[in-house]
Amino acid sequence: MIMACFFIRVFLKSTLNTTLQYSSVIIPVILQYSMLRICLSLNVLLD
């Protein structure tokens, strides 16, 4: 269990470093995708 937690922490840390490098690209894309999904959901609800 402790080894699993340690592995997860190391994995998260390396993932976080990579994510920070790509965040300037990824975050706007995710935000736009989320907004698009929300707009589509609202359109369906309003219809």
Secondary structure by P-SEA (a helix, b strand, c coil): caaaaaaaaaaaaaaaaaaaaaccccaaaaaaaaaaaaaaaaaaaac
